[in-house]
Amino acid sequence: MTHTGEAAFRSRVLILAPVGRDAALTGSLLDRGGVESVVCSDLHGLERNLVEGAGAAVITEEALTGQDISGLAEWVAHQPSWSDFPFIILLEPGASAEGCSQERDALQQSGNLTLLERPVGTATLVSAVRAGLRARGRQYEVHDALEALTASERRYRTLAEALPQLVWTSRPDGQRDYFSRQWVEYTGVPEKDQFGLAWLDKVIHPQDRERVGERWIAAVQGRDDYDLELRIRRADGQYRWFKARATPVREGGRTVRWFGTCTDITDIVEARETLRRSREELERLVAERTRSLAAANDRLTAEIAERQRTEEALLQAQKLEAVGQLTSGVAHDFNNLLTGVLGNLELLERRLKSQESLRRLRAARLAAERGARLTHQLLAFSRKQRLAPTPLDLNRLVSEASDMLFRTIGTTVRIETVLTEGLWPALVDPTQTELVLLNLAINARDAMPEGGRLTIRTANVGRGDAPADLAAGDYVLISVSDTGEGMSEEVLRRAVEPFFTTKEPGKGSGLGLSMVHGVATQSGGGLHINTRLGRGTTVNVYLPRARRVSAAARERETLSGAVHERATIMVVDDDPDVREVAVSSLESLGYHMLAAENGAAALDLLARSGPVDLLVVDMAMPGMNGVELIRRARERQVDLRAMLVTGYADIAAFAPADGDLLLQKPYRLERLAEHVADALRREAPEPGSNVITIKPAPRRA
């Protein structure tokens, strides 16, 4: 297969692009750039045109993939030394220059390939093609010169001097013995000073010398071809890139001479470098965009996580709401029952003298009070419990509760207290706070089945030192720590869920931490748990600080008698047991008592009996509720004092904004007496008011 080619065909560009309109579009781009082109329908057509002659070839990568290119590869591999036919391969979008197909790899082993990734701009394609045509033109010039030299050694030198390439010859041992005029003029070094191997040190770039020397020695020894790219110094000190190739002339199976050329490929190298920089810039932009997308993905992940946390919090709130609705509904009837039971037990305690009977009555009363506390506990964790916050000394609470805690948790657990001097008062419900301490102590005891140490601490937490999820302000901390088993992350996540427990059936209700969390949150504080498996648990309860100690915080005398002994009080309650207990208790204090079972009966009795000093009314009664009864009663007696009593947990749906609930069932008779006395001491309401404000809601400082 010859590589000569007709002169008319040397400047044409062959196009092989069998898919779609790629060939037509490529030809159109080249035509606009003033480049002659010929479209080949297949590989065979390309090979035929290569034989006829061409200046370069533009081939799409898919034209090679999966094809038998053995003929083309053979043509490329057997090019003479002067020929280094330029192929411009158009890669598919996103294809890598390194990760190539088997066919391209086979062609690249011996071919002069320039790789351009599509889409390719017109200027880039035309520039690459023209660079290839210039290089191919020089190759044809070398070919023509070498053909002439084969006819005459004398003519060889003449023609070599006329070539634009740098031409040289070497003896069989590799020692250079001839440099063309162009070589001498280009390098600026006299020919005699470059004979042998001196040219390596005088004109080859320092970074290329070792590689060039090794390749030349290997070629002379027959171990490798001499075909490489290198930099040669110009006379002005500048280095340019050349493609160096050498062909041995053999006679009788031995090498008698080496003919070599160096073709200037600086334009091609610079084009490759430009392409490389463009690729790197593209990769940088892609990496930058990838980082932006990764950051956006991280933000999205964080938002999804936050949404999941919000959904979990909503689910928890819905659970509490569901249980709270159930609990508050049951609480009314349960509280009415307990009021009757506790009231009658207290009345019996006052009248009986037998110590044995009194002991049994006290045991029954304590059991009923435990039932009342259980109701409060259920309401607390569901946040339906109406709290009665008052300034409270937590140090005093802890000190007074120590004996009770010791009896409750037993002797296997050692109790230590670390109480801060100058502790601020906390604005909390004393009864609920005592239940909080008791529940935390019981939980700590259960976490130390073999015994251990329980530490109760108090501390002031100033503004800015509280956890970030709490509202800004001052808090009083009560902390309970144990040396027990600790909790896993899974258990910790569910620790405050109602009815969640890790204890054996019958040994835990799952309401302890739920109740603590409910009281802390409802009080305006919060709950934080620090725990590690095998290292114990610390529960920190943050309670709001009370700015001043109110009169309610001081010791109050238990009322043993009525403040207004001649006062007339009407008790209205649809539950006969509750009504009878209240009437009997207040009668024992010297009050004149009236009783009615509903609103209609109360209004009728009020009309018949004349004015009364105080109306004690159950909130929820059939037919007419307590608020409506008070309003209608004041239409007849405008100065009527009133006190509401209810067994419901949440009175917001019943009480108007200008009145507060006075007393919640179940109550101790002493508590009833205190509140009645308070109500009677109050000034009569203004005409038209709905409910007298007995106990204003506490305000946060």
Wavefront OBJ file of the C-alpha trace (Angstrom):
o trace
v 0.000 0.000 0.000
v 1.590 3.281 -1.097
v 1.473 6.565 0.770
v 2.569 8.850 -2.054
v -0.727 10.440 -3.116
v -1.378 12.787 -5.971
v -0.495 16.428 -5.431
v -4.081 17.472 -6.149
v -5.317 15.432 -3.200
v -2.739 16.500 -0.622
v -4.653 19.490 0.709
v -8.032 17.821 0.972
v -9.558 16.669 4.259
v -11.301 13.311 4.480
v -14.458 13.157 6.631
v -15.818 9.911 8.099
v -19.001 10.546 10.112
v -21.658 7.945 9.250
v -24.230 8.969 11.877
v -26.950 11.466 11.030
v -25.892 14.730 9.414
v -22.507 14.891 11.190
v -20.575 14.498 7.916
v -22.547 17.182 6.113
v -22.279 19.613 9.017
v -18.530 19.025 9.382
v -17.988 19.514 5.649
v -20.013 22.709 5.767
v -17.899 24.069 8.638
v -14.684 23.297 6.752
v -15.983 24.762 3.509
v -16.757 28.029 5.305
v -13.192 27.949 6.631
v -11.805 27.581 3.104
v -10.805 23.942 3.532
v -11.529 21.378 0.816
v -13.185 18.232 2.148
v -14.353 14.831 0.917
v -16.992 12.747 2.760
v -16.262 9.000 3.024
v -19.200 6.672 3.472
v -17.310 3.993 5.412
v -13.872 2.793 6.496
v -13.153 1.195 3.128
v -13.857 4.464 1.402
v -11.574 6.243 3.855
v -8.745 3.781 3.160
v -9.147 4.227 -0.614
v -8.956 7.994 -0.313
v -5.943 7.763 1.999
v -4.131 5.785 -0.677
v -5.009 8.436 -3.243
v -3.745 11.142 -0.936
v -5.038 13.589 1.668
v -3.839 16.294 4.026
v -5.814 15.224 7.125
v -8.826 13.197 8.209
v -11.713 14.132 10.541
v -13.333 11.019 12.036
v -16.126 10.744 14.611
v -15.345 8.221 17.329
v -18.547 6.248 16.691
v -17.311 5.592 13.132
v -14.506 3.487 14.655
v -16.300 1.854 17.567
v -17.096 -1.768 16.864
v -15.578 -1.657 13.350
v -12.799 -3.719 11.818
v -10.035 -1.129 11.493
v -7.233 -3.583 10.828
v -6.728 -2.205 7.316
v -6.588 1.372 8.566
v -4.328 0.441 11.474
v -1.976 -1.371 9.098
v -1.845 1.683 6.831
v -1.023 3.927 9.797
v 1.551 1.528 11.223
v 3.371 1.172 7.910
v 3.709 4.840 7.097
v 7.199 5.699 5.977
v 9.410 7.777 8.207
v 8.391 10.999 6.510
v 4.677 10.352 6.981
v 2.759 11.063 10.163
v -0.731 11.428 8.812
v -2.840 13.709 11.080
v -6.131 12.261 12.282
v -8.588 14.531 14.126
v -10.942 12.392 16.231
v -14.217 14.001 17.353
v -15.082 12.488 20.730
v -18.618 12.051 21.952
v -19.819 14.666 24.486
v -18.505 13.833 27.959
v -16.007 11.251 26.650
v -12.580 11.142 28.278
v -9.385 11.425 26.290
v -7.842 8.821 28.553
v -10.704 6.317 28.621
v -10.818 5.374 24.957
v -12.357 2.612 22.885
v -10.361 -0.415 21.763
v -10.398 0.784 18.152
v -9.163 4.279 18.998
v -6.497 2.796 21.237
v -5.281 0.566 18.390
v -5.141 3.531 16.025
v -3.465 5.741 18.619
v -0.581 3.299 19.081
v 1.059 4.472 15.873
v -1.141 7.273 14.574
v -0.939 11.048 14.925
v -4.268 11.736 16.682
v -5.697 15.041 17.825
v -8.747 14.558 20.085
v -11.540 17.146 20.195
v -14.578 16.743 22.418
v -17.917 17.629 20.866
v -19.539 20.044 20.581
v -16.634 21.746 18.782
v -16.692 25.379 17.736
v -16.024 26.286 14.120
v -12.844 28.180 14.980
v -11.449 25.296 17.036
v -12.182 22.691 14.356
v -10.816 24.786 11.486
v -7.705 25.684 13.530
v -7.009 22.025 14.318
v -7.561 20.981 10.678
v -5.286 23.706 9.340
v -2.587 22.752 11.838
v -2.880 19.169 10.608
v -2.758 20.287 6.963
v 0.334 22.363 7.637
v 1.991 19.422 9.318
v 0.903 17.078 6.539
v 2.125 19.556 3.957
v 5.539 19.492 5.546
v 5.398 15.706 5.566
v 4.674 15.649 1.849
v 7.551 17.994 1.331
v 9.811 15.625 3.230
v 8.442 12.733 1.226
v 9.163 14.455 -2.047
v 12.643 15.341 -0.941
v 13.456 11.868 0.288
v 12.177 10.339 -2.940
v 14.507 12.554 -4.837
v 17.378 11.672 -2.544
v 16.920 7.982 -3.223
v 17.882 8.694 -6.812
v 21.009 10.568 -5.979
v 23.043 11.195 -2.842
v 24.223 14.354 -4.446
v 20.680 15.482 -5.052
v 19.701 14.349 -1.524
v 21.740 17.057 0.134
v 20.438 19.660 -2.261
v 16.873 18.680 -1.613
v 17.451 18.291 2.130
v 18.716 21.826 2.267
v 15.498 22.952 0.599
v 13.201 21.229 3.082
v 11.484 23.312 5.757
v 11.935 20.407 8.197
v 15.148 19.868 10.063
v 16.868 16.916 8.374
v 19.765 14.854 9.597
v 21.508 11.538 9.014
v 23.416 9.167 11.276
v 25.843 6.349 10.895
v 24.752 2.831 11.847
v 26.177 3.324 15.375
v 23.957 6.349 15.913
v 26.590 9.054 15.561
v 25.157 12.007 13.622
v 27.139 12.830 10.504
v 24.947 15.356 8.683
v 22.628 18.227 9.597
v 20.662 20.143 7.016
v 21.097 23.845 6.489
v 17.723 24.458 8.138
v 18.941 22.604 11.236
v 22.100 24.668 11.435
v 20.263 27.920 10.800
v 17.542 27.058 13.280
v 19.891 25.994 16.085
v 22.622 28.520 15.354
v 25.235 25.854 16.153
v 27.833 24.983 13.467
v 27.347 21.552 11.929
v 30.761 20.272 13.015
v 29.984 21.070 16.683
v 26.936 18.768 16.636
v 28.437 15.619 15.147
v 28.359 12.427 17.177
v 26.107 12.872 20.216
v 27.097 16.471 20.949
v 23.761 17.679 19.595
v 22.012 16.270 22.665
v 23.702 18.701 25.054
v 23.831 21.661 22.716
v 20.284 21.982 21.337
v 17.886 19.609 23.174
v 15.861 20.948 26.112
v 17.445 19.886 29.441
v 14.235 18.187 30.544
v 14.117 16.128 27.316
v 17.775 15.083 26.993
v 17.679 11.895 29.035
v 14.493 10.678 27.387
v 15.705 11.539 23.858
v 19.074 9.863 24.449
v 17.472 6.687 25.781
v 15.042 6.481 22.856
v 17.810 7.076 20.304
v 20.054 4.398 21.818
v 17.124 1.970 21.926
v 16.357 2.653 18.255
v 19.980 2.173 17.192
v 20.063 -1.121 19.110
v 16.914 -2.251 17.335
v 14.784 -2.332 20.462
v 12.362 0.470 19.624
v 11.279 2.917 16.945
v 12.601 6.430 17.003
v 9.434 8.463 17.069
v 8.913 11.073 19.744
v 8.154 14.679 20.519
v 10.908 16.913 21.881
v 11.903 20.528 22.289
v 14.815 21.955 20.237
v 16.444 25.259 21.075
v 16.296 27.937 18.448
v 19.231 30.253 17.760
v 17.566 33.011 19.829
v 17.269 30.707 22.831
v 13.574 29.900 22.373
v 12.451 26.271 22.402
v 9.913 24.887 19.951
v 8.241 21.507 19.801
v 9.215 19.062 17.061
v 8.112 15.623 15.998
v 11.313 13.599 15.507
v 11.239 10.416 13.452
v 14.067 8.340 11.978
v 14.110 5.472 9.496
v 16.974 3.004 9.108
v 18.270 2.221 5.609
v 19.102 -1.451 5.428
v 21.132 -3.402 2.929
v 21.514 -7.117 3.257
v 19.639 -7.140 6.552
v 21.869 -4.591 8.277
v 21.460 -0.883 8.899
v 23.764 1.251 6.793
v 22.371 4.686 7.585
v 19.693 6.536 9.500
v 17.591 9.240 7.890
v 15.728 11.499 10.291
v 13.492 14.539 10.278
v 12.229 16.937 12.902
v 8.888 18.545 12.047
v 7.755 21.660 13.864
v 4.553 20.776 15.728
v 4.473 23.758 18.063
v 1.062 24.794 16.709
v -0.342 21.332 17.386
v 1.180 21.189 20.876
v -0.162 24.637 21.680
v -3.573 23.615 20.382
v -3.424 20.547 22.614
v -2.364 22.722 25.546
v -5.220 25.111 24.866
v -7.577 22.164 24.757
v -6.102 20.826 28.004
v -6.554 24.159 29.749
v -10.096 24.368 28.456
v -10.774 20.887 29.761
v -9.267 21.768 33.151
v -11.344 24.934 33.305
v -14.420 22.914 32.448
v -13.532 20.383 35.132
v -13.015 23.242 37.598
v -16.404 24.685 36.746
v -17.999 21.246 37.022
v -16.287 20.687 40.387
v -17.412 24.108 41.577
v -20.948 23.409 40.463
v -20.765 19.992 42.098
v -19.704 21.626 45.357
v -22.609 24.053 45.065
v -24.993 21.170 44.447
v -23.462 19.251 47.354
v -23.947 22.279 49.607
v -27.532 22.594 48.411
v -28.004 18.886 49.016
v -26.588 19.284 52.543
v -29.021 22.124 53.173
v -31.864 20.017 51.824
v -30.791 17.109 54.034
v -30.712 19.422 57.047
v -34.154 20.776 56.157
v -35.509 17.238 55.796
v -33.999 16.307 59.162
v -35.542 19.422 60.718
v -38.873 18.551 59.159
v -38.631 15.035 60.571
v -37.878 16.491 64.009
v -40.853 18.817 63.647
v -43.089 15.933 62.576
v -41.893 13.877 65.549
v -42.611 16.808 67.871
v -46.064 17.200 66.296
v -46.729 13.479 66.699
v -45.680 13.703 70.346
v -47.960 16.703 70.837
v -50.834 14.829 69.195
v -50.217 11.862 71.493
v -50.271 14.149 74.511
v -53.403 15.859 73.240
v -55.181 12.535 72.695
v -54.234 11.189 76.116
v -54.968 14.586 77.654
v -58.471 14.649 76.211
v -59.115 11.170 77.540
v -57.598 12.006 80.922
v -59.343 15.333 81.386
v -62.672 13.740 80.537
v -62.220 11.003 83.126
v -60.713 13.427 85.671
v -63.996 15.276 86.262
v -65.904 12.224 87.462
v -62.870 10.818 89.262
v -62.249 14.109 91.079
v -65.900 14.325 92.138
v -65.672 10.809 93.573
v -62.429 11.593 95.387
v -63.871 14.832 96.780
v -66.727 12.911 98.368
v -64.443 10.182 99.676
v -61.787 12.541 101.087
v -64.354 14.916 102.580
v -66.261 12.195 104.402
v -63.033 10.619 105.658
v -61.900 13.965 107.077
v -65.266 14.540 108.758
v -65.068 11.088 110.339
v -61.506 11.753 111.526
v -62.744 14.852 113.349
v -65.521 12.975 115.152
v -63.978 9.594 115.999
v -61.860 9.150 119.113
v -60.762 5.511 118.761
v -57.100 5.374 117.772
v -57.631 2.132 115.848
v -60.475 3.689 113.879
v -58.443 6.847 113.277
v -55.497 4.760 112.043
v -57.685 2.966 109.538
v -59.330 6.217 108.429
v -55.919 7.837 107.879
v -54.829 4.829 105.812
v -57.978 5.161 103.700
v -57.422 8.920 103.338
v -53.805 8.393 102.265
v -54.946 5.892 99.639
v -57.518 8.369 98.330
v -54.876 11.110 98.258
v -52.605 8.817 96.243
v -55.452 8.413 93.781
v -55.753 12.194 93.591
v -52.017 12.492 92.976
v -52.273 9.914 90.189
v -54.948 12.057 88.547
v -52.686 15.096 88.866
v -49.840 13.055 87.389
v -51.899 12.077 84.370
v -52.990 15.663 83.872
v -49.464 16.994 84.328
v -47.809 14.960 81.579
v -50.717 15.732 79.226
v -50.420 19.410 80.228
v -54.078 19.572 81.185
v -53.380 20.133 84.871
v -54.110 23.629 86.096
v -51.020 24.655 88.037
v -51.013 27.048 90.981
v -47.563 28.604 90.707
v -46.171 30.455 93.682
v -42.642 31.509 94.710
v -40.990 28.430 96.219
v -37.653 27.786 97.933
v -36.373 24.622 96.209
v -33.636 24.159 98.835
v -36.332 23.961 101.502
v -38.405 21.614 99.332
v -35.438 19.251 98.887
v -34.551 19.362 102.588
v -38.118 18.674 103.719
v -38.518 15.872 101.157
v -35.308 14.052 102.140
v -36.949 11.888 104.815
v -39.815 10.984 102.487
v -37.349 10.109 99.712
v -35.284 7.963 102.076
v -38.370 5.986 103.092
v -39.485 5.693 99.459
v -36.295 4.508 97.768
v -34.880 2.357 100.567
v -31.477 1.921 102.162
v -29.540 0.535 99.170
v -29.331 3.982 97.596
v -27.298 6.737 99.270
v -28.857 10.196 98.940
v -26.612 13.253 98.693
v -27.755 16.861 98.372
v -25.726 19.775 97.009
v -27.760 22.907 97.672
v -26.636 26.295 96.372
v -26.625 29.120 98.907
v -28.570 32.192 97.887
v -30.801 30.134 95.612
v -33.436 32.171 93.804
v -37.087 31.313 94.470
v -38.783 29.380 91.667
v -42.243 30.221 90.355
v -43.833 26.757 90.463
v -46.689 24.711 91.835
v -45.351 23.288 95.148
v -47.371 20.077 94.994
v -46.406 19.303 91.416
v -42.759 20.168 92.068
v -42.687 17.737 94.986
v -44.127 15.084 92.660
v -41.390 15.933 90.125
v -38.698 15.318 92.742
v -40.345 12.090 93.896
v -40.690 10.722 90.354
v -37.060 11.503 89.501
v -35.879 9.825 92.703
v -37.940 6.691 91.996
v -36.626 6.516 88.416
v -33.057 6.866 89.706
v -33.620 4.106 92.265
v -35.011 1.760 89.607
v -31.909 2.429 87.460
v -29.679 1.196 90.335
v -31.012 -2.277 91.242
v -27.764 -3.089 93.070
v -27.709 0.240 94.887
v -25.706 3.374 94.250
v -25.607 7.118 94.819
v -28.408 9.584 94.118
v -27.368 13.249 94.055
v -29.818 16.140 94.164
v -28.410 19.551 93.228
v -29.847 23.026 93.010
v -28.358 26.005 91.206
v -29.096 29.415 89.755
v -28.970 29.598 85.945
v -28.586 33.170 84.734
v -29.751 34.692 81.494
v -27.702 33.283 78.627
v -26.565 30.166 80.523
v -29.750 28.165 80.006
v -30.092 25.728 77.069
v -30.820 27.386 73.744
v -34.276 25.813 73.413
v -35.546 27.675 76.496
v -36.903 31.205 76.418
v -34.454 33.905 77.463
v -34.547 34.532 81.203
v -33.361 33.361 84.620
v -34.018 29.815 85.792
v -33.639 27.763 88.945
v -32.168 24.324 88.334
v -33.017 21.160 90.208
v -30.832 18.279 89.058
v -31.111 14.594 89.957
v -28.153 12.303 89.109
v -27.685 8.574 89.578
v -24.860 6.092 89.103
v -27.087 3.568 87.392
v -27.353 1.847 84.042
v -27.871 4.908 81.839
v -29.919 4.964 78.633
v -29.241 4.076 75.024
v -29.840 6.687 72.314
v -33.053 4.931 71.290
v -34.396 4.918 74.854
v -33.348 8.555 75.347
v -35.298 9.622 72.248
v -38.468 8.107 73.710
v -37.820 8.852 77.377
v -40.621 11.410 77.791
v -43.212 9.571 75.701
v -46.319 8.748 77.760
v -46.537 5.104 78.816
v -43.082 4.295 77.414
v -41.099 2.195 79.876
v -38.209 -0.262 79.808
v -39.286 -1.865 83.076
v -40.952 -5.231 83.415
v -44.764 -5.361 83.175
v -46.341 -4.168 86.405
v -43.213 -2.331 87.583
v -43.636 0.966 85.788
v -46.438 3.040 84.270
v -44.257 5.017 81.871
v -45.639 8.268 83.273
v -42.729 9.381 85.488
v -40.599 11.374 83.052
v -43.704 12.297 81.042
v -45.146 13.949 84.143
v -41.836 15.707 84.902
v -41.596 16.976 81.334
v -45.213 18.147 81.387
v -44.856 20.063 84.660
v -41.539 21.650 83.630
v -42.891 22.761 80.250
v -46.226 23.955 81.601
v -44.393 25.948 84.282
v -42.422 27.813 81.612
v -39.204 25.818 81.915
v -37.816 22.685 80.355
v -36.249 19.264 80.796
v -32.817 18.062 79.649
v -31.398 14.547 80.079
v -27.693 13.662 79.975
v -26.954 9.943 79.973
v -24.450 7.292 78.889
v -24.882 3.551 78.960
v -23.220 2.163 82.063
v -22.301 5.656 83.314
v -25.536 6.887 84.869
v -28.072 9.593 84.114
v -28.563 13.235 85.066
v -31.967 14.867 84.671
v -31.894 18.674 84.714
v -35.191 20.435 85.350
v -35.147 24.176 84.591
v -37.857 26.144 86.415
v -38.607 29.865 85.983
v -37.277 32.265 88.588
v -39.738 34.188 90.772
v -38.697 37.818 91.070
v -40.270 38.364 94.482
v -41.783 36.332 97.293
v -45.496 36.910 97.498
v -47.590 36.689 100.579
v -48.779 33.292 99.389
v -45.263 31.989 99.840
v -45.241 32.690 103.568
v -46.568 30.296 106.150
v -50.324 30.488 106.425
v -52.299 29.623 109.469
v -54.761 26.808 109.055
v -58.244 28.112 109.523
v -59.801 26.423 112.536
v -62.875 28.585 112.506
v -64.860 30.775 110.181
v -63.810 34.338 109.429
v -67.421 35.425 109.148
v -69.315 33.061 111.431
v -72.708 34.604 110.601
v -72.159 34.473 106.830
v -74.732 32.673 104.713
v -73.250 30.386 102.062
v -75.118 28.533 99.322
v -73.460 25.402 97.899
v -74.677 24.369 94.428
v -73.442 20.988 93.127
v -75.219 18.251 91.213
v -73.222 15.544 93.049
v -75.039 14.871 96.366
v -71.932 13.437 98.069
v -69.797 16.463 97.217
v -72.610 18.833 98.169
v -73.176 17.121 101.516
v -69.461 17.098 102.388
v -69.064 20.807 101.602
v -72.177 21.769 103.561
v -71.226 19.651 106.588
v -67.656 20.955 106.642
v -68.653 24.618 106.434
v -71.485 24.164 108.943
v -68.904 22.840 111.402
v -67.110 26.171 111.052
v -70.240 28.111 112.031
v -71.516 29.226 108.660
v -75.226 29.292 107.860
v -75.563 26.890 104.940
v -77.982 26.553 102.022
v -77.740 23.816 99.352
v -79.129 23.298 95.845
v -78.670 20.497 93.334
v -78.707 22.598 90.136
v -78.917 26.135 88.801
v -82.700 26.357 88.628
v -83.066 25.151 92.218
v -80.398 27.618 93.337
v -82.169 30.596 91.727
v -85.473 29.511 93.271
v -83.843 29.117 96.707
v -82.143 32.497 96.359
v -85.500 34.110 95.592
v -87.085 32.516 98.668
v -84.242 32.835 101.196
v -83.098 36.332 100.459
v -79.521 37.595 100.031
v -76.539 35.289 100.655
v -72.916 36.233 101.339
v -71.213 33.662 99.118
v -72.257 31.371 96.283
v -70.077 28.209 95.993
v -70.905 26.783 92.565
v -69.806 23.685 90.680
v -68.557 24.662 87.225
v -70.197 21.905 85.177
v -73.815 21.022 85.958
v -76.569 19.776 83.661
v -78.875 22.443 82.304
v -77.094 25.534 83.587
v -73.346 25.686 84.230
v -71.730 27.573 87.085
v -70.772 30.669 85.096
v -74.330 31.124 83.814
v -75.755 30.597 87.309
v -73.488 33.295 88.783
v -74.465 35.735 86.018
v -78.196 35.185 86.555
v -77.847 35.240 90.352
v -76.148 38.647 90.163
v -79.077 39.973 88.180
v -81.020 39.511 91.441
v -78.206 40.298 93.907
v -75.592 42.507 92.292
v -73.146 42.390 95.244
v -73.088 38.584 95.383
v -69.674 37.032 95.965
v -69.035 33.756 94.119
v -66.543 30.928 94.071
v -66.243 28.323 91.314
v -65.416 24.681 92.009
v -64.701 22.096 89.309
v -63.388 18.635 88.767
v -62.333 19.418 85.192
v -58.661 19.775 84.372
v -58.928 22.511 81.752
v -61.338 25.328 82.613
v -60.394 27.610 79.729
v -63.481 26.503 77.829
v -65.778 27.525 80.734
v -64.286 30.477 82.574
v -64.415 33.958 81.059
v -61.335 36.129 80.825
v -62.287 38.319 83.804
v -62.653 35.480 86.315
v -60.426 32.686 87.616
v -61.140 29.258 89.029
v -60.936 29.324 92.785
v -60.840 25.688 93.783
v -60.231 22.438 91.951
v -61.458 19.032 93.032
v -60.500 16.976 94.900
v -59.722 19.310 97.780
v -58.985 19.000 101.491
v -61.594 20.504 103.780
v -58.961 22.827 105.192
v -58.306 24.073 101.661
v -62.056 24.641 101.149
v -62.237 26.607 104.407
v -59.254 28.763 103.433
v -60.687 29.654 100.037
v -64.154 30.384 101.433
v -62.568 32.721 103.982
v -60.564 34.391 101.204
v -63.704 34.857 99.122
v -65.637 36.374 102.008
v -62.801 38.806 102.718
v -62.949 40.112 99.159
v -64.949 43.169 98.258
v -68.205 42.537 96.513
v -68.002 42.617 92.691
v -69.032 45.550 90.564
v -72.550 45.265 89.180
v -72.572 43.345 85.919
v -69.322 41.447 86.506
v -69.439 37.786 85.738
v -67.119 36.009 88.119
v -65.207 37.489 91.034
v -61.452 37.162 90.568
v -60.430 35.200 93.644
v -56.878 34.162 92.744
v -55.250 36.191 89.922
v -53.050 34.210 87.551
v -49.346 34.673 88.432
v -47.260 36.796 86.089
v -43.694 36.045 85.000
v -41.188 38.747 85.798
l 1 2 3 4 5 6 7 8 9 10 11 12 13 14 15 16 17 18 19 20 21 22 23 24 25 26 27 28 29 30 31 32 33 34 35 36 37 38 39 40 41 42 43 44 45 46 47 48 49 50 51 52 53 54 55 56 57 58 59 60 61 62 63 64 65 66 67 68 69 70 71 72 73 74 75 76 77 78 79 80 81 82 83 84 85 86 87 88 89 90 91 92 93 94 95 96 97 98 99 100 101 102 103 104 105 106 107 108 109 110 111 112 113 114 115 116 117 118 119 120 121 122 123 124 125 126 127 128 129 130 131 132 133 134 135 136 137 138 139 140 141 142 143 144 145 146 147 148 149 150 151 152 153 154 155 156 157 158 159 160 161 162 163 164 165 166 167 168 169 170 171 172 173 174 175 176 177 178 179 180 181 182 183 184 185 186 187 188 189 190 191 192 193 194 195 196 197 198 199 200 201 202 203 204 205 206 207 208 209 210 211 212 213 214 215 216 217 218 219 220 221 222 223 224 225 226 227 228 229 230 231 232 233 234 235 236 237 238 239 240 241 242 243 244 245 246 247 248 249 250 251 252 253 254 255 256 257 258 259 260 261 262 263 264 265 266 267 268 269 270 271 272 273 274 275 276 277 278 279 280 281 282 283 284 285 286 287 288 289 290 291 292 293 294 295 296 297 298 299 300 301 302 303 304 305 306 307 308 309 310 311 312 313 314 315 316 317 318 319 320 321 322 323 324 325 326 327 328 329 330 331 332 333 334 335 336 337 338 339 340 341 342 343 344 345 346 347 348 349 350 351 352 353 354 355 356 357 358 359 360 361 362 363 364 365 366 367 368 369 370 371 372 373 374 375 376 377 378 379 380 381 382 383 384 385 386 387 388 389 390 391 392 393 394 395 396 397 398 399 400 401 402 403 404 405 406 407 408 409 410 411 412 413 414 415 416 417 418 419 420 421 422 423 424 425 426 427 428 429 430 431 432 433 434 435 436 437 438 439 440 441 442 443 444 445 446 447 448 449 450 451 452 453 454 455 456 457 458 459 460 461 462 463 464 465 466 467 468 469 470 471 472 473 474 475 476 477 478 479 480 481 482 483 484 485 486 487 488 489 490 491 492 493 494 495 496 497 498 499 500 501 502 503 504 505 506 507 508 509 510 511 512 513 514 515 516 517 518 519 520 521 522 523 524 525 526 527 528 529 530 531 532 533 534 535 536 537 538 539 540 541 542 543 544 545 546 547 548 549 550 551 552 553 554 555 556 557 558 559 560 561 562 563 564 565 566 567 568 569 570 571 572 573 574 575 576 577 578 579 580 581 582 583 584 585 586 587 588 589 590 591 592 593 594 595 596 597 598 599 600 601 602 603 604 605 606 607 608 609 610 611 612 613 614 615 616 617 618 619 620 621 622 623 624 625 626 627 628 629 630 631 632 633 634 635 636 637 638 639 640 641 642 643 644 645 646 647 648 649 650 651 652 653 654 655 656 657 658 659 660 661 662 663 664 665 666 667 668 669 670 671 672 673 674 675 676 677 678 679 680 681 682 683 684 685 686 687 688 689 690 691 692 693 694 695 696 697 698 699 700 701
